[in-house]
């Protein structure tokens, strides 16, 4: 099938675009500029513009019109890329805020945080990730009120690629939006090629913030932003099923290329393991192809030799990480079909931006496509094919619950601190929907457990009620971070051309790699598992230390395991003489994705056992049994 080129409506430039001498502006760019300059504008604007249409240029208007702005990106790689772009804009001074720019601990770290927002520092914009913002809200800097002053300083905030987040992370962004607008009346721009409509609905309906909807307008004769794309649909569900054919095609593209300094080909896999496997396959079977390939899939954290900036390459091997910020002129794209239409269109949108392109799609299944179609019609067909199984009301209800949990826990977790945090902090969170319900739930769980085992307590030390409440309190810890929990370990793995040192989640690693050795500093030396059969992994959890659980399957299988386990445990418990509401407890486990919420205290795998220390910074000690 051929997807025709696409063009967007243009107009004479308005506001800042006119002042900077633009000959024209795309219509949606003018609308954002007008919103940014309108003193009576809605507090929130949602920008819907396809990949490559020029969303980032509109951020300049927001930054220029405000004393201090905050721009938030979902990944540090995208943050670094966009920070470099901001540095090229005349009159804009940008500073990064990430884990590398914050020094020390405790009060020193808080001072570094707040210094970035002091007016005398002279910044126009702070560029950060949402994880740091959530850490402030959830009291991870342990300053009670002082770190929250960070949210007092910004006139405007831009959340780019806000479709990128799942429910748990999206609930954090929504709470951040609420806090900033509640404190300062901060204006918020939400930008994405494929907006999460439930997220937008929550802002309007639950946060009661008026929204200005700004959408790119497709026209026949306008400013072309996409070139024609030929779509080839493959029978294979994944690239690996046709890996030799794909590798041979890569070889042909390399042989025909005149310039290897700029990437023109990309492969987007659904999993890090598949991406790593294909990289190793090329190294072993197609070394002439491998020398022109770079891998950037999120697995090679802290590996300086894996930095894209330090190498020239023609082919990029990536995963969902490449759905955002893949700012290259991709002319041939091999992509596996992701589970959501927004992710599909993000991947697809990386090709055909400057030149005609070919996209090879794996795993899409049968679709009745015409020989040729318009880009908007193609996008609509993808939404029809991959659309969510949940209704908009169900999605908003899940977000309402998670935002309420986060808001309630932000207060609940501070109640043990010596410093009184006053009415202002309560005002940040009390008005959030379902705050009261979840605040009562957290109090009830804690008060019941604190009296467990005492004379007259309805909860005995080894009772089913005590176990399930211990486990629930453990799961609350997931609300302290934006994206949930993991068990980071240092590993050395076969990258193809060398053994690479990286840091990655232990449980995910053990699904695909065997431990071969443990170095003196605790680094795990691993090799790719040859067998496709799942390995036996068991995990123990707080409250159920003597009842190990099978943790060998995929995320969905582990989710099902928790469902089969947790609800019978609730049935066995007795809450009659406690303040814990059984229905709220069930909702807690239902809405909080348990694979992201739990942190095993012990993991057993073959001859190895991992002991987890969850207090403070999580530490994992792996030993041979």
C-alpha positions in Angstrom: 0.0 0.0 0.0 1.1 3.6 -0.6 0.4 6.3 1.9 0.3 9.6 0.1 2.3 12.7 1.1 0.6 15.0 3.6 0.6 18.8 3.9 -0.6 21.2 6.6 -2.4 24.5 6.4 -0.2 27.6 6.5 -0.9 31.3 7.3 0.9 34.6 7.5 3.0 34.4 10.7 1.5 35.7 13.9 3.0 36.9 17.2 6.6 35.8 17.7 6.8 34.0 14.4 6.1 37.4 12.7 8.6 39.2 15.0 11.3 36.7 14.1 10.8 37.3 10.4 9.1 34.0 9.3 7.7 34.1 5.8 4.8 31.9 7.0 3.8 29.6 9.8 1.7 26.5 9.9 -1.7 27.3 11.2 -1.4 25.3 14.4 1.9 27.1 15.2 0.0 30.4 15.0 -2.7 29.0 17.3 -0.1 28.0 20.0 1.6 31.5 19.7 -1.8 33.2 20.1 -2.6 31.0 23.2 0.8 31.8 24.7 0.3 35.6 24.2 -3.3 35.7 25.4 -3.6 36.9 29.0 -7.1 35.5 29.2 -6.4 32.2 27.6 -7.4 28.8 29.0 -4.8 27.5 31.5 -4.2 24.4 29.4 -3.6 23.9 25.7 -3.5 20.5 24.0 -1.4 20.5 20.8 -2.2 17.7 18.4 0.4 17.7 15.5 2.0 14.8 13.7 5.6 13.8 14.0 7.8 16.2 12.0 5.2 18.9 11.8 7.1 21.5 13.9 5.7 21.2 17.5 9.0 22.1 19.1 9.1 25.5 17.3 6.0 26.4 19.2 7.7 25.9 22.5 9.8 29.0 21.7 6.7 31.1 21.9 5.8 29.7 25.3 9.3 30.2 26.6 9.7 33.7 25.3 6.3 34.9 26.7 7.1 33.7 30.3 9.7 34.6 32.8 10.6 31.0 33.6 9.3 27.9 31.8 9.7 24.2 32.5 9.8 21.7 29.5 9.4 18.0 30.4 10.5 15.1 28.3 9.8 11.4 28.9 13.4 10.2 28.5 16.8 11.7 29.3 18.0 10.9 25.8 15.2 13.1 24.4 15.9 15.7 27.1 19.6 15.9 26.0 18.7 16.1 22.3 16.1 18.9 22.8 18.4 20.8 25.2 21.0 21.0 22.4 18.2 22.4 20.1 17.2 25.0 22.6 20.9 26.1 22.7 20.6 27.0 19.1 17.7 29.4 19.6 18.6 33.1 19.8 17.9 34.7 23.2 17.0 31.4 24.9 19.0 30.2 28.0 18.2 26.6 28.9 19.5 24.5 31.9 19.1 20.8 32.4 17.7 19.2 35.5 18.3 15.4 35.8 20.1 13.1 38.2 23.5 14.1 36.9 23.0 17.8 37.6 21.9 17.3 41.2 24.8 16.9 43.7 25.0 15.5 47.2 22.1 14.4 49.3 19.5 15.9 51.6 19.6 19.6 52.0 22.4 20.1 49.5 20.4 18.3 46.8 17.3 20.4 47.7 19.4 23.6 47.4 20.6 22.5 43.9 17.1 21.8 42.9 15.8 25.2 44.0 18.8 27.2 42.7 17.8 26.3 39.1 14.6 28.2 39.6 16.1 31.4 41.2 15.5 34.4 39.1 19.0 35.7 39.3 20.4 32.6 37.6 19.1 34.0 34.4 17.5 30.9 32.8 14.6 31.2 30.5 13.8 27.5 30.7 14.6 24.4 32.8 14.5 21.1 30.8 13.8 18.0 32.9 12.1 14.6 33.1 8.9 14.0 35.1 10.5 11.5 37.4 12.3 14.3 39.3 9.0 16.2 39.6 7.3 13.2 41.0 10.1 12.5 43.5 9.5 16.0 44.9 5.7 15.5 45.2 6.1 12.1 46.9 8.7 13.5 49.4 11.7 11.6 48.1 13.9 14.6 49.0 12.7 14.5 52.6 12.4 18.2 53.0 8.7 18.2 53.7 7.7 21.7 52.4 11.0 23.1 51.0 11.4 21.0 47.9 7.7 21.8 47.0 8.8 25.4 46.5 10.1 24.2 43.1 6.5 24.2 41.8 6.1 27.9 42.9 8.6 29.2 40.4 7.3 28.4 36.9 4.9 30.5 34.7 4.5 27.8 32.1 5.2 24.1 31.7 5.3 22.0 28.5 4.8 18.3 28.6 6.1 16.9 25.3 5.1 13.4 24.0 2.6 13.1 26.8 1.1 10.0 25.1 4.2 8.1 26.1 3.1 7.2 29.7 1.0 4.3 31.0 -1.7 4.8 33.6 0.7 4.8 36.6 3.1 7.3 35.2 0.3 9.4 33.6 -1.3 9.8 37.0 1.9 11.4 38.2 1.8 13.9 35.4 -1.8 14.8 36.1 -1.0 15.4 39.8 2.0 17.5 38.8 -0.2 19.6 36.5 -2.8 20.0 39.4 -0.1 21.1 41.9 1.6 23.7 39.5 -1.7 25.3 38.5 -3.1 25.2 42.0 0.0 27.0 43.4 0.8 29.6 40.7 -1.8 29.4 38.0 0.9 27.9 35.8 -0.1 27.6 32.1 0.3 24.1 30.7 1.0 23.0 27.1 0.4 19.3 26.4 2.0 18.3 23.1 1.9 15.0 21.2 1.4 13.5 17.7 -1.0 11.0 19.2 -2.6 12.5 22.4 -4.0 10.3 25.1 -7.6 11.4 25.0 -8.4 10.1 28.4 -5.6 12.1 29.8 -7.1 15.2 28.2 -10.5 14.3 29.4 -9.2 14.0 33.0 -7.7 17.5 32.8 -11.1 18.9 31.8 -13.5 16.8 33.8 -11.6 15.9 37.0 -9.1 18.8 37.4 -11.7 21.3 36.1 -9.2 23.1 33.9 -10.5 24.6 30.7 -8.6 23.4 27.7 -7.9 25.0 24.3 -7.7 22.3 21.7 -5.2 23.0 18.9 -4.9 20.5 16.1 -2.8 20.5 12.9 -5.1 20.9 9.8 -4.4 18.6 6.9 -4.9 20.2 3.5 -4.3 19.3 -0.2 -2.2 22.3 -1.1 -0.2 23.3 1.9 3.2 23.0 3.6 4.3 19.4 2.9 5.6 17.7 6.0 5.4 14.1 4.9 6.6 12.4 1.7 4.9 9.3 0.2 5.5 6.0 2.1 5.2 2.5 0.7 4.0 0.1 3.3 4.9 -3.6 3.1 3.1 -5.9 5.4 5.0 -9.1 6.4 3.5 -12.4 7.4 6.0 -12.8 10.3 4.7 -11.7 13.7 8.2 -10.4 14.6 11.3 -9.4 12.8 13.2 -12.5 14.1 10.9 -14.8 12.1 12.4 -13.2 8.9 15.7 -12.1 10.3 17.8 -13.5 7.4 15.7 -11.7 4.9 15.8 -8.5 6.8 19.6 -8.8 7.2 20.0 -9.4 3.5 17.9 -6.3 2.8 20.1 -4.2 5.1 23.2 -5.4 3.2 21.6 -4.3 0.0 20.7 -0.9 1.4 24.3 -0.5 2.7 25.8 -1.5 -0.7 23.6 1.1 -2.4 24.4 3.9 0.0 26.7 6.8 -0.8 27.0 8.3 2.7 27.2 6.3 6.0 27.5 9.4 8.2 23.8 9.8 8.7 21.3 7.0 9.7 18.8 6.3 7.0 17.5 2.9 8.2 15.8 1.9 11.5 14.6 -1.3 13.1 12.1 -0.9 15.9 11.5 -4.0 18.1 8.8 -4.6 20.7 11.3 -5.8 23.3 14.9 -5.2 24.4 15.6 -8.9 24.3 14.6 -9.1 20.6 16.6 -6.0 19.8 19.7 -7.4 21.6 19.3 -10.8 19.8 19.2 -9.2 16.4 22.2 -7.1 17.2 24.2 -10.2 18.2 22.9 -12.1 15.2 24.3 -9.4 12.8 27.6 -9.5 14.6 27.9 -13.3 14.1 26.3 -13.8 10.7 26.5 -10.4 8.9 29.6 -8.6 10.2 29.7 -6.4 7.1 26.2 -5.1 8.0 27.0 -5.0 11.7 29.8 -2.4 11.4 27.2 0.1 10.1 24.6 -0.6 12.9 24.2 1.2 16.2 21.9 0.0 19.0 20.0 2.3 21.3 17.2 0.5 23.0 17.5 1.6 26.6 19.4 -1.5 27.7 22.9 0.0 27.6 22.5 2.4 30.5 25.8 3.8 31.7 27.8 2.3 28.8 29.8 5.2 27.4 30.8 3.2 24.4 27.2 2.8 23.4 26.5 6.6 23.0 25.1 7.4 19.6 26.9 10.8 19.7 30.2 9.0 19.7 29.7 6.9 16.5 28.7 7.2 12.9 26.1 4.7 11.7 23.7 4.0 8.9 21.2 1.6 10.6 19.7 2.2 14.0 18.4 -0.7 16.1 15.9 0.5 18.7 12.7 -0.2 20.7 9.9 1.9 22.0 12.6 4.3 23.1 12.9 5.3 19.4 9.2 6.2 19.2 10.0 9.6 20.6 12.9 11.8 19.5 14.1 9.7 16.7 15.1 12.8 14.8 16.7 11.2 11.7 15.8 11.1 8.1 14.7 7.5 8.0 14.1 6.2 4.5 13.6 2.5 5.3 11.9 1.4 8.5 11.4 -2.2 9.8 8.9 -2.1 12.7 7.1 -4.6 14.9 3.5 -3.8 15.6 3.2 -2.4 19.2 0.1 -2.9 21.3 -1.3 0.6 20.9 -2.2 2.7 17.9 -0.4 5.8 19.3 2.8 3.8 19.5 2.3 2.4 16.0 1.9 5.9 14.5 4.8 7.3 16.5 7.0 4.6 15.0 5.6 4.9 11.5 6.0 8.7 11.7 9.8 8.5 11.9 9.9 7.6 8.2 9.1 9.7 5.2 9.8 13.1 6.8 12.2 14.4 4.2 12.3 11.7 1.5 10.0 9.0 0.2 10.3 6.0 2.4 9.5 2.3 2.7 8.1 0.8 5.9 8.1 -2.9 6.6 5.5 -3.9 9.2 5.5 -7.1 11.2 2.6 -8.5 13.2 -0.2 -6.2 12.1 -2.4 -9.0 10.9 -5.1 -8.8 8.1 -6.4 -5.4 7.2 -8.5 -4.4 4.2 -6.2 -1.6 2.8 -6.7 0.1 -0.5 -3.7 0.4 -2.9 -3.3 4.1 -2.0 -4.7 6.2 0.9 -4.3 9.6 2.5 -2.2 9.8 5.7 -5.2 10.9 7.9 -7.2 7.9 6.6 -4.2 5.6 7.2 -3.9 6.8 10.8 -7.7 6.3 11.4 -7.4 2.7 10.1 -4.6 2.0 12.7 -6.8 3.4 15.5 -9.6 1.1 14.4 -7.3 -2.0 14.3 -5.4 -1.4 17.5 -7.8 0.6 19.6 -8.1 0.1 23.4 -10.4 -2.5 24.8 -11.4 -0.1 27.6 -13.9 2.7 27.3 -13.0 6.3 27.9 -15.0 6.2 31.1 -13.1 3.2 32.3 -9.7 4.8 31.5 -10.7 8.0 33.3 -11.9 6.0 36.3 -8.5 4.2 36.5 -6.7 7.6 36.3 -9.0 9.1 39.0 -8.1 6.2 41.3 -4.4 6.5 40.8 -4.2 10.3 41.0 -6.2 10.0 44.3 -3.8 7.4 45.6 -0.8 9.5 44.8 -2.3 12.7 46.3 -3.3 10.8 49.5 0.1 9.1 49.8 1.9 12.4 49.3 0.3 13.6 52.6 0.3 10.2 54.3 4.0 9.6 53.8 4.9 13.0 55.3 2.9 12.4 58.5 5.8 10.7 60.3 8.1 13.7 59.8 8.9 16.1 62.6 8.4 19.2 60.5 4.8 20.4 60.3 4.0 21.1 56.7 1.0 23.3 57.1 -2.1 24.1 55.2 -0.4 24.9 51.9 0.6 21.3 51.3 -2.9 20.0 52.2 -4.3 22.5 49.6 -2.0 20.9 47.0 -3.7 17.5 47.4 -7.0 17.6 49.3 -9.1 18.8 46.3 -8.1 15.8 44.1 -10.9 13.4 43.4 -10.9 10.3 45.7 -8.2 11.9 48.0 -10.4 11.3 51.1 -11.1 7.6 50.2 -7.4 6.8 49.8 -6.2 8.8 52.7 -8.6 6.9 54.9 -7.5 3.6 53.4 -3.8 4.3 54.1 -4.5 5.4 57.6 -6.6 2.3 58.3 -4.0 -0.1 57.0 -1.2 1.5 59.1 -3.3 1.8 62.3 -4.4 -1.9 61.9 -0.8 -3.1 61.4 0.6 -1.0 64.2 -1.8 -2.6 66.7 -1.3 -6.2 65.3 -0.4 -8.7 67.9 -1.3 -6.5 70.9 -4.0 -7.6 73.4 -7.4 -7.1 71.9 -6.1 -6.5 68.4 -8.4 -8.0 65.7 -5.3 -8.9 63.7 -3.1 -11.7 65.0 0.6 -11.8 64.0 0.3 -14.7 61.6 -3.2 -14.2 60.4 -4.4 -14.0 56.8 -5.5 -10.4 57.5 -2.0 -9.4 58.7 -0.3 -10.9 55.7 -2.5 -9.2 53.1 -2.2 -5.8 54.8 1.5 -6.2 55.1 1.6 -6.8 51.4 -0.7 -3.9 50.7 1.5 -1.5 52.7 4.5 -2.8 50.7 2.8 -2.1 47.4 2.1 1.5 48.5 5.8 2.1 48.0 5.3 2.1 44.2 3.5 5.5 44.6 6.9 7.0 45.6 8.1 6.9 42.0 6.7 7.8 38.7 6.9 4.5 36.8 6.9 1.9 39.6 9.6 -0.3 40.9 12.5 -2.3 39.6 15.6 -4.2 40.8 18.6 -2.5 39.1 21.8 -4.6 38.9 25.1 -4.2 37.1 25.5 -6.8 34.3 28.0 -7.7 31.6 26.3 -9.2 28.6 27.3 -10.3 25.1 26.5 -7.2 22.9 27.7 -8.8 19.7 31.1 -7.3 19.2 32.1 -7.2 22.9 30.9 -7.7 26.4 29.2 -4.6 27.5 28.6 -3.3 31.0 25.2 -2.0 31.8 22.6 -1.6 34.5 19.2 -3.2 34.1 16.3 -4.7 36.0 17.2 -8.1 37.4 13.9 -9.9 36.9 13.7 -8.8 33.2 17.3 -9.8 32.6 16.7 -13.3 34.1 13.9 -14.0 31.7 16.4 -14.0 28.8 19.9 -14.4 30.2 21.7 -17.0 32.3 24.1 -16.0 35.0 27.6 -17.3 34.2 29.6 -15.7 36.9 29.6 -13.0 39.6 32.5 -10.6 39.7 34.1 -9.4 42.9 32.2 -6.1 42.8 28.9 -7.9 42.4 28.5 -7.4 38.6 26.6 -10.3 37.0 28.2 -11.9 33.9 25.4 -13.2 31.8 24.9 -15.1 28.4 21.8 -15.3 26.3 19.7 -18.3 27.1 19.6 -20.7 24.1 16.4 -22.5 25.1 13.0 -20.8 24.5 11.6 -22.6 27.6 11.0 -20.2 30.5 13.4 -20.6 33.3 12.3 -21.2 36.9 12.4 -17.9 38.8 10.7 -17.6 42.2 10.2 -14.5 44.4 9.2 -13.9 48.0 7.3 -10.8 49.1 6.6 -9.0 52.4 3.8 -10.6 54.3 4.4 -13.9 52.4 8.1 -14.5 53.1 7.5 -18.3 53.4 5.4 -18.6 50.3 7.6 -18.2 47.1 5.8 -17.3 43.9 6.6 -18.3 40.3 8.0 -15.2 38.6 9.1 -16.9 35.3 6.6 -15.6 32.8 5.9 -12.4 30.9 4.5 -9.2 32.5 0.9 -10.3 31.5 1.4 -13.8 32.9 2.8 -12.3 36.2 -0.2 -9.9 36.3 -2.5 -12.9 36.0 -0.5 -14.8 38.7 -1.0 -11.9 41.2 -4.7 -11.8 40.4 -5.1 -15.6 41.0 -3.2 -15.2 44.3 -4.3 -11.9 45.8 -8.1 -12.1 45.7 -8.4 -15.5 47.4 -6.1 -14.1 50.1 -8.6 -11.2 50.6 -11.4 -13.7 50.8 -9.6 -15.6 53.6 -8.9 -12.4 55.6 -11.4 -10.9 58.1 -11.8 -7.1 58.2 -14.9 -7.1 60.4 -13.2 -5.5 63.4 -10.8 -3.3 61.5 -11.2 0.1 59.8 -10.0 -1.3 56.4 -12.7 -1.3 53.7 -12.5 -4.6 51.8 -13.9 -3.1 48.7 -11.3 -0.3 48.6 -8.5 -2.9 49.3 -9.7 -4.8 46.2 -9.7 -1.6 44.1 -6.2 -0.8 45.3 -4.9 -4.1 44.0 -7.0 -3.9 40.8 -5.9 -0.3 39.8 -2.3 -0.5 40.9 -0.4 -2.7 38.4 1.2 -5.3 40.7 4.3 -6.2 38.5 5.2 -2.5 38.8 4.2 -2.2 42.4 5.9 -5.1 44.2 9.6 -5.4 45.1 10.6 -9.0 46.0 12.7 -9.3 49.1 14.3 -12.4 47.7 14.6 -13.9 44.2 15.8 -17.5 43.5 17.0 -18.6 40.1 18.9 -21.9 39.5 22.0 -21.9 41.7 21.6 -18.2 42.6 19.7 -16.2 45.1 19.3 -12.4 45.2 18.6 -10.6 48.5 16.9 -7.2 48.2 17.3 -4.3 50.7 14.4 -2.0 49.8 15.1 0.8 52.4 16.6 3.9 51.0 18.3 3.3 47.6 17.4 -0.3 46.6 20.3 -2.6 46.8 20.5 -6.2 45.3 23.0 -8.7 46.5 23.2 -11.8 44.3 25.0 -14.9 45.6 25.6 -18.5 44.5 23.7 -20.9 46.7 
